[in-house]
């Protein structure tokens, strides 16, 4: 982040605004909405700005050039003139007094910036591009305006009234969060947004009376995080990621995706890689059961799809035996995601009528596979975890009758900004990979469909 997003209380405090034009008018109007007392300094002041500040003794305007003493007792400073020298003088004077300062349209001279705002007071949503593109921030704000009902401000005020009561009745934080989630997603919020305030209050009182009687029940969410691009997550996955109290995540889960989980959730890395397991699979399954029995909502976050080489079946089998409630959310598997982003269709009417997913993981330094069944015409093969075993895969396919000129692709870190696609043939690919620094995770695709990569590649 270029800026730390914070909200500052400026009610009744003096904010210096230097400048008398339209830009100063916009900033002064926004600051007044937040309760600030405006001290405006400018040689020329537009009538609309002067009218805005007139008639209120909490605001004052001074018709002259800026002087450093104008910052006396100010909480913030805003420079909104067309004169770079004046703006720089305001910046230097504020900095010398350790006052936060904003020089409009000059991010390099800003301690803080004005975001685009969705105002549903007391709910306020701020959107910022860190000064890089104010127009983009305004566009995002406009879209958010359509998604956030105007009644959310009234809803926030009601919940604020009950906050202390709920905290007293439900001391445990995780249970309290569940109560609020149920309140916000259920009929209480619905009644208030429909204008039925008394009904909403009655339902909230009843829910609070029954809160202590509701036993906490744990649950496990087995969620596929997809191959890496956060945009490929499902809506359901995002919702459960925001609800979980504890997150057990694999090595292949992208950091950007992990950041989308509830920020205060406990996060436990249980990833595995070749010859290095953070935690044994049996221990992971037992931990899921133990955490759920403690009444926690547990998110098991896996790269790709949990039921395709993700050992998800083993984990929910343990949960089923222990009678732990669980949900499974499929994810876009690496084969589908990486192939699509590489422009390689896994099936094509002219090239391939079937596709097979195969593990290329070496055991005892060999791939013990049914090679004869893999060497079939008009078929696409997709090897997971095959980087180390690539030379053996190429050699065995040729030894069992596949043409050495058969196209093959290796996709490195598919769907991410680091995606790289290597193409060749079964004869040439081992040398190609040996001559390049390839980083896991990788996916191998064998078949005539690989020949379409150059034409259909779009990433």
C-alpha positions as a Markdown table, in Angstrom:
| # | Residue | x | y | z |
|---|---|---|---|---|
| 1 | Unk | 0.0 | 0.0 | 0.0 |
| 2 | Unk | 1.2 | 3.5 | -0.8 |
| 3 | Unk | -1.1 | 5.0 | 1.9 |
| 4 | Unk | -2.5 | 3.6 | 5.1 |
| 5 | Unk | -6.3 | 4.1 | 4.9 |
| 6 | Unk | -7.5 | 5.8 | 8.1 |
| 7 | Unk | -10.4 | 7.9 | 9.1 |
| 8 | Unk | -9.6 | 11.1 | 11.1 |
| 9 | Unk | -12.1 | 12.9 | 13.4 |
| 10 | Unk | -11.9 | 16.6 | 12.6 |
| 11 | Unk | -15.2 | 17.7 | 14.1 |
| 12 | Unk | -14.8 | 21.2 | 15.6 |
| 13 | Unk | -11.1 | 21.4 | 14.6 |
| 14 | Unk | -9.5 | 23.9 | 12.4 |
| 15 | Unk | -8.4 | 22.9 | 8.9 |
| 16 | Unk | -6.4 | 25.4 | 6.8 |
| 17 | Unk | -7.4 | 25.6 | 3.1 |
| 18 | Unk | -5.2 | 27.8 | 0.9 |
| 19 | Unk | -6.8 | 28.8 | -2.4 |
| 20 | Unk | -10.1 | 30.4 | -3.5 |
| 21 | Unk | -11.2 | 28.6 | -6.7 |
| 22 | Unk | -13.3 | 25.6 | -7.5 |
| 23 | Unk | -10.8 | 23.1 | -6.2 |
| 24 | Unk | -10.8 | 24.8 | -2.8 |
| 25 | Unk | -14.6 | 25.0 | -2.9 |
| 26 | Unk | -14.8 | 21.2 | -3.3 |
| 27 | Unk | -12.3 | 20.5 | -0.5 |
| 28 | Unk | -13.9 | 23.0 | 1.9 |
| 29 | Unk | -17.4 | 21.5 | 1.2 |
| 30 | Unk | -16.1 | 18.0 | 2.0 |
| 31 | Unk | -14.3 | 19.1 | 5.1 |
| 32 | Unk | -17.4 | 20.9 | 6.4 |
| 33 | Unk | -19.4 | 17.7 | 5.9 |
| 34 | Unk | -17.0 | 16.1 | 8.3 |
| 35 | Unk | -17.5 | 18.9 | 10.9 |
| 36 | Unk | -14.3 | 20.9 | 10.3 |
| 37 | Unk | -13.9 | 24.6 | 11.0 |
| 38 | Unk | -12.5 | 26.1 | 7.8 |
| 39 | Unk | -9.8 | 28.7 | 7.8 |
| 40 | Unk | -9.5 | 29.8 | 4.2 |
| 41 | Unk | -6.6 | 32.0 | 2.9 |
| 42 | Unk | -6.6 | 33.4 | -0.6 |
| 43 | Unk | -6.0 | 36.6 | -2.5 |
| 44 | Unk | -9.1 | 36.0 | -4.6 |
| 45 | Unk | -12.1 | 34.0 | -3.4 |
| 46 | Unk | -15.0 | 32.9 | -5.6 |
| 47 | Unk | -18.4 | 34.1 | -4.5 |
| 48 | Unk | -19.7 | 30.6 | -4.0 |
| 49 | Unk | -16.9 | 29.8 | -1.7 |
| 50 | Unk | -17.3 | 33.0 | 0.3 |
| 51 | Unk | -21.0 | 32.3 | 0.6 |
| 52 | Unk | -20.3 | 28.8 | 1.8 |
| 53 | Unk | -18.2 | 30.1 | 4.7 |
| 54 | Unk | -20.3 | 33.2 | 5.5 |
| 55 | Unk | -22.8 | 33.3 | 8.3 |
| 56 | Unk | -21.0 | 30.8 | 10.5 |
| 57 | Unk | -18.5 | 32.1 | 13.1 |
| 58 | Unk | -16.7 | 28.7 | 13.1 |
| 59 | Unk | -15.4 | 29.5 | 9.6 |
| 60 | Unk | -13.3 | 32.4 | 8.5 |
| 61 | Unk | -11.6 | 33.6 | 5.3 |
| 62 | Unk | -8.6 | 35.8 | 4.9 |
| 63 | Unk | -8.1 | 37.9 | 1.7 |
| 64 | Unk | -4.4 | 37.8 | 1.4 |
| 65 | Unk | -1.4 | 35.6 | 0.4 |
| 66 | Unk | -0.5 | 32.6 | 2.6 |
| 67 | Unk | 1.7 | 33.1 | 5.6 |
| 68 | Unk | 3.2 | 30.3 | 7.7 |
| 69 | Unk | 1.4 | 31.6 | 10.9 |
| 70 | Unk | -1.9 | 30.7 | 9.2 |
| 71 | Unk | -1.2 | 27.2 | 10.4 |
| 72 | Unk | -1.5 | 28.2 | 14.0 |
| 73 | Unk | -3.7 | 25.7 | 15.9 |
| 74 | Unk | -4.7 | 23.9 | 12.6 |
| 75 | Unk | -5.3 | 20.1 | 12.5 |
| 76 | Unk | -4.7 | 19.6 | 8.8 |
| 77 | Unk | -3.6 | 21.7 | 5.8 |
| 78 | Unk | -4.8 | 21.7 | 2.2 |
| 79 | Unk | -3.1 | 23.6 | -0.6 |
| 80 | Unk | -5.5 | 24.1 | -3.5 |
| 81 | Unk | -4.0 | 26.9 | -5.6 |
| 82 | Unk | -2.7 | 27.0 | -9.2 |
| 83 | Unk | 0.6 | 28.4 | -8.0 |
| 84 | Unk | 3.3 | 25.7 | -7.5 |
| 85 | Unk | 5.4 | 28.1 | -5.3 |
| 86 | Unk | 2.5 | 28.8 | -3.0 |
| 87 | Unk | 1.6 | 25.1 | -2.7 |
| 88 | Unk | 5.2 | 24.2 | -2.0 |
| 89 | Unk | 5.4 | 26.9 | 0.7 |
| 90 | Unk | 2.2 | 25.5 | 2.4 |
| 91 | Unk | 3.7 | 22.0 | 2.2 |
| 92 | Unk | 7.1 | 23.1 | 3.8 |
| 93 | Unk | 5.4 | 25.1 | 6.5 |
| 94 | Unk | 3.0 | 22.3 | 7.5 |
| 95 | Unk | 5.8 | 19.7 | 7.4 |
| 96 | Unk | 7.9 | 21.9 | 9.8 |
| 97 | Unk | 5.0 | 21.9 | 12.2 |
| 98 | Unk | 4.5 | 18.1 | 11.8 |
| 99 | Unk | 1.0 | 18.8 | 10.4 |
| 100 | Unk | -0.5 | 16.4 | 7.8 |
| 101 | Unk | -0.8 | 18.3 | 4.5 |
| 102 | Unk | -2.5 | 17.7 | 1.1 |
| 103 | Unk | -1.3 | 19.5 | -2.0 |
| 104 | Unk | -4.1 | 18.9 | -4.5 |
| 105 | Unk | -3.1 | 17.0 | -7.7 |
| 106 | Unk | 0.5 | 16.6 | -6.4 |
| 107 | Unk | 0.8 | 13.2 | -4.7 |
| 108 | Unk | 4.5 | 13.8 | -4.0 |
| 109 | Unk | 3.6 | 16.6 | -1.7 |
| 110 | Unk | 0.8 | 14.8 | 0.2 |
| 111 | Unk | 0.9 | 13.2 | 3.6 |
| 112 | Unk | -2.8 | 12.3 | 3.1 |
| 113 | Unk | -5.1 | 12.2 | 0.1 |
| 114 | Unk | -8.8 | 12.7 | -0.4 |
| 115 | Unk | -10.5 | 9.5 | -1.5 |
| 116 | Unk | -13.7 | 9.1 | -3.5 |
| 117 | Unk | -16.4 | 8.6 | -0.9 |
| 118 | Unk | -19.6 | 6.6 | -0.7 |
| 119 | Unk | -21.5 | 8.3 | 2.2 |
| 120 | Unk | -24.1 | 6.3 | 4.0 |
| 121 | Unk | -23.3 | 7.9 | 7.4 |
| 122 | Unk | -22.3 | 6.6 | 9.8 |
| 123 | Unk | -21.1 | 4.1 | 7.1 |
| 124 | Unk | -18.5 | 5.6 | 4.9 |
| 125 | Unk | -16.7 | 3.8 | 2.1 |
| 126 | Unk | -13.5 | 5.4 | 0.8 |
| 127 | Unk | -11.9 | 4.4 | -2.5 |
| 128 | Unk | -8.4 | 5.6 | -3.5 |
| 129 | Unk | -6.0 | 5.0 | -6.4 |
| 130 | Unk | -3.1 | 6.5 | -4.3 |
| 131 | Unk | -3.4 | 9.6 | -6.4 |
| 132 | Unk | -2.5 | 7.7 | -9.6 |
| 133 | Unk | -5.9 | 7.9 | -11.2 |
| 134 | Unk | -8.6 | 9.9 | -9.5 |
| 135 | Unk | -11.0 | 9.1 | -12.4 |
| 136 | Unk | -10.7 | 5.3 | -11.7 |
| 137 | Unk | -11.4 | 5.9 | -8.0 |
| 138 | Unk | -14.5 | 7.9 | -9.0 |
| 139 | Unk | -15.6 | 5.1 | -11.3 |
| 140 | Unk | -15.3 | 2.5 | -8.6 |
| 141 | Unk | -17.2 | 4.7 | -6.2 |
| 142 | Unk | -20.0 | 5.1 | -8.7 |
| 143 | Unk | -20.2 | 1.3 | -9.0 |
| 144 | Unk | -20.2 | 0.9 | -5.2 |
| 145 | Unk | -23.0 | 3.4 | -4.9 |
| 146 | Unk | -25.3 | 1.0 | -6.8 |
| 147 | Unk | -24.5 | -1.9 | -4.5 |
| 148 | Unk | -24.9 | -0.2 | -1.1 |
| 149 | Unk | -28.5 | 0.6 | -0.1 |
| 150 | Unk | -29.2 | 4.0 | 1.3 |
| 151 | Unk | -30.6 | 2.4 | 4.4 |
| 152 | Unk | -27.3 | 1.0 | 5.5 |
| 153 | Unk | -26.6 | 4.2 | 7.5 |
| 154 | Unk | -29.8 | 3.6 | 9.5 |
| 155 | Unk | -28.9 | -0.1 | 10.0 |
| 156 | Unk | -25.4 | 0.9 | 11.3 |
| 157 | Unk | -26.9 | 3.3 | 13.8 |
| 158 | Unk | -29.3 | 0.6 | 15.1 |
| 159 | Unk | -26.5 | -1.9 | 15.5 |
| 160 | Unk | -24.4 | 0.7 | 17.2 |
| 161 | Unk | -27.2 | 1.2 | 19.8 |
| 162 | Unk | -27.1 | -2.5 | 20.6 |
| 163 | Unk | -23.3 | -3.0 | 20.5 |
| 164 | Unk | -22.7 | -2.8 | 24.2 |
| 165 | Unk | -25.7 | -5.0 | 25.0 |
| 166 | Unk | -24.5 | -7.7 | 22.6 |
| 167 | Unk | -21.0 | -7.6 | 24.0 |
| 168 | Unk | -22.3 | -8.0 | 27.5 |
| 169 | Unk | -24.6 | -10.9 | 26.5 |
| 170 | Unk | -22.1 | -12.7 | 24.3 |
| 171 | Unk | -18.6 | -12.2 | 25.8 |
| 172 | Unk | -16.8 | -14.6 | 23.4 |
| 173 | Unk | -15.7 | -12.7 | 20.3 |
| 174 | Unk | -16.2 | -15.5 | 17.7 |
| 175 | Unk | -19.8 | -16.2 | 18.9 |
| 176 | Unk | -20.4 | -12.4 | 18.9 |
| 177 | Unk | -19.3 | -12.2 | 15.3 |
| 178 | Unk | -21.7 | -15.0 | 14.3 |
| 179 | Unk | -24.5 | -13.2 | 16.0 |
| 180 | Unk | -23.8 | -10.0 | 14.0 |
| 181 | Unk | -23.4 | -12.0 | 10.8 |
| 182 | Unk | -26.8 | -13.6 | 11.3 |
| 183 | Unk | -28.3 | -10.3 | 12.1 |
| 184 | Unk | -26.9 | -8.6 | 9.0 |
| 185 | Unk | -27.8 | -11.5 | 6.7 |
| 186 | Unk | -31.3 | -12.2 | 8.1 |
| 187 | Unk | -34.7 | -10.7 | 8.6 |
| 188 | Unk | -33.6 | -8.0 | 11.1 |
| 189 | Unk | -31.6 | -6.2 | 8.4 |
| 190 | Unk | -34.4 | -6.9 | 5.9 |
| 191 | Unk | -37.1 | -5.3 | 8.1 |
| 192 | Unk | -35.0 | -2.2 | 8.7 |
| 193 | Unk | -34.1 | -1.7 | 5.1 |
| 194 | Unk | -37.8 | -2.1 | 4.3 |
| 195 | Unk | -38.6 | 0.8 | 6.6 |
| 196 | Unk | -40.1 | -1.4 | 9.4 |
| 197 | Unk | -37.9 | -0.1 | 12.2 |
| 198 | Unk | -40.1 | -1.3 | 15.1 |
| 199 | Unk | -40.2 | -4.8 | 13.7 |
| 200 | Unk | -36.4 | -4.8 | 13.3 |
| 201 | Unk | -35.9 | -3.8 | 16.9 |
| 202 | Unk | -38.3 | -6.4 | 18.2 |
| 203 | Unk | -36.5 | -9.2 | 16.2 |
| 204 | Unk | -33.2 | -7.9 | 17.5 |
| 205 | Unk | -34.3 | -8.0 | 21.1 |
| 206 | Unk | -35.6 | -11.6 | 20.6 |
| 207 | Unk | -32.4 | -12.7 | 19.0 |
| 208 | Unk | -30.4 | -11.3 | 21.8 |
| 209 | Unk | -32.5 | -13.0 | 24.4 |
| 210 | Unk | -31.9 | -16.4 | 22.7 |
| 211 | Unk | -28.3 | -15.8 | 21.9 |
| 212 | Unk | -26.9 | -17.5 | 25.1 |
| 213 | Unk | -29.1 | -20.6 | 24.4 |
| 214 | Unk | -27.6 | -21.2 | 21.0 |
| 215 | Unk | -24.7 | -23.6 | 21.3 |
| 216 | Unk | -21.7 | -22.9 | 19.1 |
| 217 | Unk | -21.3 | -25.5 | 16.4 |
| 218 | Unk | -18.2 | -25.9 | 14.4 |
| 219 | Unk | -18.0 | -26.4 | 10.6 |
| 220 | Unk | -15.4 | -27.0 | 8.0 |
| 221 | Unk | -15.3 | -25.3 | 4.6 |
| 222 | Unk | -13.2 | -27.2 | 2.0 |
| 223 | Unk | -12.6 | -24.5 | -0.6 |
| 224 | Unk | -10.7 | -24.6 | -3.9 |
| 225 | Unk | -8.7 | -21.4 | -4.4 |
| 226 | Unk | -8.1 | -21.9 | -8.1 |
| 227 | Unk | -4.8 | -21.9 | -9.9 |
| 228 | Unk | -3.6 | -18.5 | -8.7 |
| 229 | Unk | -5.5 | -15.6 | -10.2 |
| 230 | Unk | -7.8 | -14.1 | -7.5 |
| 231 | Unk | -10.4 | -13.2 | -10.1 |
| 232 | Unk | -11.1 | -16.9 | -10.6 |
| 233 | Unk | -12.5 | -17.4 | -7.1 |
| 234 | Unk | -16.2 | -18.2 | -6.8 |
| 235 | Unk | -18.6 | -15.9 | -5.0 |
| 236 | Unk | -19.3 | -18.7 | -2.5 |
| 237 | Unk | -15.6 | -19.2 | -1.8 |
| 238 | Unk | -15.2 | -15.5 | -1.0 |
| 239 | Unk | -18.2 | -15.5 | 1.3 |
| 240 | Unk | -16.9 | -18.5 | 3.3 |
| 241 | Unk | -13.4 | -17.0 | 3.3 |
| 242 | Unk | -14.8 | -14.0 | 5.1 |
| 243 | Unk | -16.7 | -16.1 | 7.7 |
| 244 | Unk | -13.9 | -18.5 | 8.8 |
| 245 | Unk | -12.4 | -18.2 | 12.3 |
| 246 | Unk | -9.3 | -20.3 | 11.3 |
| 247 | Unk | -7.7 | -20.8 | 7.9 |
| 248 | Unk | -5.5 | -23.8 | 7.0 |
| 249 | Unk | -3.9 | -23.1 | 3.7 |
| 250 | Unk | -1.6 | -24.8 | 1.3 |
| 251 | Unk | 1.7 | -23.7 | -0.3 |
| 252 | Unk | 0.1 | -23.1 | -3.7 |
| 253 | Unk | -2.5 | -20.6 | -2.4 |
| 254 | Unk | -1.6 | -17.2 | -3.8 |
| 255 | Unk | -0.8 | -14.5 | -1.2 |
| 256 | Unk | -3.3 | -12.2 | -2.8 |
| 257 | Unk | -6.0 | -14.8 | -2.2 |
| 258 | Unk | -4.9 | -15.3 | 1.4 |
| 259 | Unk | -5.3 | -11.6 | 2.0 |
| 260 | Unk | -9.0 | -11.9 | 1.0 |
| 261 | Unk | -9.7 | -14.1 | 4.0 |
| 262 | Unk | -11.1 | -12.5 | 7.2 |
| 263 | Unk | -8.2 | -10.3 | 8.5 |
| 264 | Unk | -8.5 | -11.4 | 12.1 |
| 265 | Unk | -8.8 | -15.1 | 11.3 |
| 266 | Unk | -6.0 | -17.4 | 12.6 |
| 267 | Unk | -3.9 | -18.5 | 9.6 |
| 268 | Unk | -2.0 | -21.8 | 9.7 |
| 269 | Unk | 0.3 | -22.9 | 6.9 |
| 270 | Unk | 0.0 | -26.6 | 6.3 |
| 271 | Unk | 1.6 | -26.7 | 2.8 |
| 272 | Unk | 3.5 | -29.6 | 1.3 |
| 273 | Unk | 6.2 | -29.7 | -1.3 |
| 274 | Unk | 8.6 | -32.3 | -2.6 |
| 275 | Unk | 10.5 | -33.9 | 0.3 |
| 276 | Unk | 9.3 | -31.2 | 2.7 |
| 277 | Unk | 5.9 | -31.4 | 4.5 |
| 278 | Unk | 5.0 | -28.7 | 6.9 |
| 279 | Unk | 2.4 | -31.1 | 8.4 |
| 280 | Unk | 1.5 | -34.7 | 7.6 |
| 281 | Unk | -1.8 | -35.2 | 5.9 |
| 282 | Unk | -3.1 | -37.3 | 8.8 |
| 283 | Unk | -2.3 | -34.4 | 11.2 |
| 284 | Unk | -4.1 | -31.9 | 8.9 |
| 285 | Unk | -7.2 | -34.0 | 8.9 |
| 286 | Unk | -7.1 | -34.4 | 12.7 |
| 287 | Unk | -6.6 | -30.7 | 13.2 |
| 288 | Unk | -9.7 | -29.9 | 11.1 |
| 289 | Unk | -11.7 | -32.2 | 13.4 |
| 290 | Unk | -10.3 | -30.7 | 16.6 |
| 291 | Unk | -10.8 | -27.1 | 15.6 |
| 292 | Unk | -14.4 | -27.8 | 14.5 |
| 293 | Unk | -15.1 | -29.5 | 17.8 |
| 294 | Unk | -14.0 | -26.3 | 19.5 |
| 295 | Unk | -16.9 | -24.5 | 17.8 |
| 296 | Unk | -14.7 | -22.8 | 15.2 |
| 297 | Unk | -15.6 | -22.3 | 11.5 |
| 298 | Unk | -12.6 | -23.7 | 9.7 |
| 299 | Unk | -11.5 | -22.8 | 6.2 |
| 300 | Unk | -9.4 | -25.5 | 4.4 |
| 301 | Unk | -8.1 | -23.5 | 1.5 |
| 302 | Unk | -6.5 | -25.5 | -1.3 |
| 303 | Unk | -4.9 | -24.5 | -4.6 |
| 304 | Unk | -6.9 | -25.5 | -7.6 |
| 305 | Unk | -9.7 | -27.8 | -6.9 |
| 306 | Unk | -9.7 | -29.9 | -3.7 |
| 307 | Unk | -11.0 | -33.0 | -5.4 |
| 308 | Unk | -8.4 | -33.1 | -8.2 |
| 309 | Unk | -5.1 | -34.2 | -6.8 |
| 310 | Unk | -5.9 | -32.2 | -3.7 |
| 311 | Unk | -6.6 | -35.0 | -1.2 |
| 312 | Unk | -9.8 | -33.3 | -0.3 |
| 313 | Unk | -11.6 | -36.6 | -0.3 |
| 314 | Unk | -9.4 | -37.9 | 2.5 |
| 315 | Unk | -10.0 | -34.8 | 4.6 |
| 316 | Unk | -13.8 | -34.9 | 4.4 |
| 317 | Unk | -13.8 | -38.6 | 5.0 |
| 318 | Unk | -12.3 | -37.9 | 8.4 |
| 319 | Unk | -14.8 | -35.2 | 9.0 |
| 320 | Unk | -17.7 | -37.5 | 8.0 |
| 321 | Unk | -16.4 | -40.2 | 10.4 |
| 322 | Unk | -16.3 | -37.6 | 13.2 |
| 323 | Unk | -19.8 | -36.3 | 12.3 |
| 324 | Unk | -18.4 | -32.7 | 11.7 |
| 325 | Unk | -20.6 | -30.6 | 9.3 |
| 326 | Unk | -18.7 | -29.5 | 6.2 |
| 327 | Unk | -19.2 | -27.8 | 2.9 |
| 328 | Unk | -17.2 | -28.3 | -0.3 |
| 329 | Unk | -16.6 | -25.4 | -2.8 |
| 330 | Unk | -15.0 | -26.5 | -6.1 |
| 331 | Unk | -12.3 | -24.4 | -7.6 |
| 332 | Unk | -11.0 | -24.0 | -11.1 |
| 333 | Unk | -8.4 | -26.8 | -11.4 |
| 334 | Unk | -5.0 | -26.0 | -12.7 |
| 335 | Unk | -5.5 | -28.0 | -15.9 |
| 336 | Unk | -8.5 | -25.8 | -16.9 |
| 337 | Unk | -7.1 | -22.5 | -15.6 |
| 338 | Unk | -3.6 | -22.8 | -16.9 |
| 339 | Unk | -4.5 | -24.3 | -20.2 |
| 340 | Unk | -7.1 | -21.5 | -20.8 |
| 341 | Unk | -4.6 | -18.7 | -19.9 |
| 342 | Unk | -2.0 | -20.3 | -22.2 |
| 343 | Unk | -4.4 | -20.5 | -25.1 |
| 344 | Unk | -4.4 | -24.3 | -25.2 |
| 345 | Unk | -7.8 | -25.9 | -25.4 |
| 346 | Unk | -7.8 | -29.2 | -23.7 |
| 347 | Unk | -10.3 | -30.6 | -26.3 |
| 348 | Unk | -10.8 | -29.6 | -29.9 |
| 349 | Unk | -12.9 | -31.2 | -32.6 |
| 350 | Unk | -10.0 | -31.4 | -35.0 |
| 351 | Unk | -7.3 | -32.5 | -32.5 |
| 352 | Unk | -8.6 | -34.1 | -29.3 |
| 353 | Unk | -11.8 | -35.8 | -28.3 |
| 354 | Unk | -10.7 | -36.7 | -24.7 |
| 355 | Unk | -8.5 | -35.4 | -21.9 |
| 356 | Unk | -6.8 | -37.3 | -19.0 |
| 357 | Unk | -5.5 | -35.8 | -15.8 |
| 358 | Unk | -2.4 | -37.7 | -14.5 |
| 359 | Unk | -0.1 | -37.2 | -11.6 |
| 360 | Unk | 3.5 | -36.8 | -12.6 |
| 361 | Unk | 4.8 | -37.0 | -9.1 |
| 362 | Unk | 7.9 | -39.3 | -8.8 |
| 363 | Unk | 7.9 | -42.2 | -6.4 |
| 364 | Unk | 11.2 | -43.9 | -5.8 |
| 365 | Unk | 12.6 | -41.7 | -8.7 |
| 366 | Unk | 10.2 | -43.1 | -11.2 |
| 367 | Unk | 6.6 | -42.6 | -12.6 |
| 368 | Unk | 4.8 | -45.8 | -12.2 |
| 369 | Unk | 2.0 | -45.2 | -14.7 |
| 370 | Unk | 0.0 | -47.3 | -17.2 |
| 371 | Unk | 1.9 | -45.8 | -20.2 |
| 372 | Unk | 0.1 | -48.0 | -22.8 |
| 373 | Unk | -3.3 | -46.5 | -21.9 |
| 374 | Unk | -1.8 | -43.0 | -22.0 |
| 375 | Unk | -0.5 | -43.4 | -25.6 |
| 376 | Unk | -3.8 | -43.0 | -27.5 |
| 377 | Unk | -4.7 | -41.0 | -30.6 |
| 378 | Unk | -6.7 | -37.7 | -30.4 |
| 379 | Unk | -6.2 | -37.5 | -26.6 |
| 380 | Unk | -4.8 | -34.7 | -24.4 |
| 381 | Unk | -2.7 | -35.6 | -21.4 |
| 382 | Unk | -2.3 | -33.2 | -18.5 |
| 383 | Unk | 0.4 | -34.0 | -15.9 |
| 384 | Unk | 0.2 | -32.4 | -12.5 |
| 385 | Unk | 3.4 | -32.1 | -10.4 |
| 386 | Unk | 5.5 | -33.3 | -13.3 |
| 387 | Unk | 8.4 | -30.9 | -13.4 |
| 388 | Unk | 11.0 | -33.2 | -11.8 |
| 389 | Unk | 9.7 | -36.2 | -13.7 |
| 390 | Unk | 9.5 | -34.5 | -17.1 |
| 391 | Unk | 12.4 | -36.3 | -18.7 |
| 392 | Unk | 11.0 | -39.7 | -17.6 |
| 393 | Unk | 7.5 | -38.7 | -18.8 |
| 394 | Unk | 8.8 | -37.8 | -22.3 |
| 395 | Unk | 11.0 | -40.9 | -22.5 |
| 396 | Unk | 8.3 | -43.3 | -21.4 |
| 397 | Unk | 5.6 | -41.9 | -23.7 |
| 398 | Unk | 8.0 | -42.3 | -26.7 |
| 399 | Unk | 9.1 | -45.8 | -25.6 |
| 400 | Unk | 5.4 | -46.9 | -25.5 |
| 401 | Unk | 4.7 | -45.7 | -29.0 |
| 402 | Unk | 4.0 | -41.9 | -28.9 |
| 403 | Unk | 5.7 | -39.9 | -31.7 |
| 404 | Unk | 8.8 | -38.1 | -30.5 |
| 405 | Unk | 7.4 | -35.0 | -32.5 |
| 406 | Unk | 4.2 | -34.9 | -30.4 |
| 407 | Unk | 3.8 | -31.3 | -29.1 |
| 408 | Unk | 4.2 | -30.7 | -25.4 |
| 409 | Unk | 3.9 | -27.5 | -23.2 |
| 410 | Unk | 5.1 | -26.8 | -19.7 |
| 411 | Unk | 3.2 | -23.9 | -18.1 |
| 412 | Unk | 5.0 | -22.2 | -15.2 |
| 413 | Unk | 2.9 | -20.4 | -12.5 |
| 414 | Unk | -0.2 | -20.3 | -14.8 |
| 415 | Unk | -2.8 | -17.6 | -14.5 |
| 416 | Unk | -0.5 | -15.4 | -12.4 |
| 417 | Unk | 1.6 | -12.4 | -13.5 |
| 418 | Unk | 4.6 | -14.8 | -13.6 |
| 419 | Unk | 3.1 | -17.2 | -16.1 |
| 420 | Unk | 5.5 | -18.5 | -18.7 |
| 421 | Unk | 4.8 | -21.1 | -21.3 |
| 422 | Unk | 7.5 | -23.4 | -22.8 |
| 423 | Unk | 6.6 | -25.4 | -25.9 |
| 424 | Unk | 8.4 | -28.1 | -27.8 |
| 425 | Unk | 8.2 | -31.8 | -28.6 |
| 426 | Unk | 8.7 | -34.9 | -26.5 |
| 427 | Unk | 12.2 | -35.1 | -28.0 |
| 428 | Unk | 13.2 | -31.5 | -27.3 |
| 429 | Unk | 11.4 | -30.5 | -24.2 |
| 430 | Unk | 13.8 | -32.1 | -21.6 |
| 431 | Unk | 16.6 | -30.0 | -23.0 |
| 432 | Unk | 14.5 | -26.8 | -23.2 |
| 433 | Unk | 13.6 | -27.1 | -19.5 |
| 434 | Unk | 17.2 | -28.0 | -18.5 |
| 435 | Unk | 18.4 | -24.8 | -20.2 |
| 436 | Unk | 15.9 | -22.6 | -18.4 |
| 437 | Unk | 15.3 | -21.7 | -14.7 |
| 438 | Unk | 11.7 | -23.0 | -14.3 |
| 439 | Unk | 9.9 | -22.4 | -11.1 |
| 440 | Unk | 7.0 | -24.5 | -9.6 |
| 441 | Unk | 4.1 | -24.8 | -9.7 |
| 442 | Unk | 4.1 | -26.2 | -13.2 |
| 443 | Unk | 1.6 | -28.1 | -15.4 |
| 444 | Unk | 2.5 | -30.2 | -18.4 |
| 445 | Unk | 0.2 | -30.7 | -21.4 |
| 446 | Unk | 0.9 | -33.3 | -24.1 |
| 447 | Unk | -1.1 | -33.5 | -27.3 |
| 448 | Unk | -1.8 | -31.9 | -30.7 |
| 449 | Unk | -3.8 | -29.1 | -29.1 |
| 450 | Unk | -0.5 | -27.6 | -27.9 |
| 451 | Unk | 0.1 | -26.5 | -31.5 |
| 452 | Unk | -2.7 | -24.0 | -31.1 |
| 453 | Unk | -0.8 | -22.1 | -28.4 |
| 454 | Unk | 0.9 | -19.6 | -30.7 |
| 455 | Unk | -2.4 | -18.7 | -32.4 |
| 456 | Unk | -4.7 | -18.6 | -29.4 |
| 457 | Unk | -2.4 | -17.3 | -26.7 |
| 458 | Unk | -3.8 | -14.2 | -25.1 |
| 459 | Unk | -1.9 | -13.7 | -21.8 |
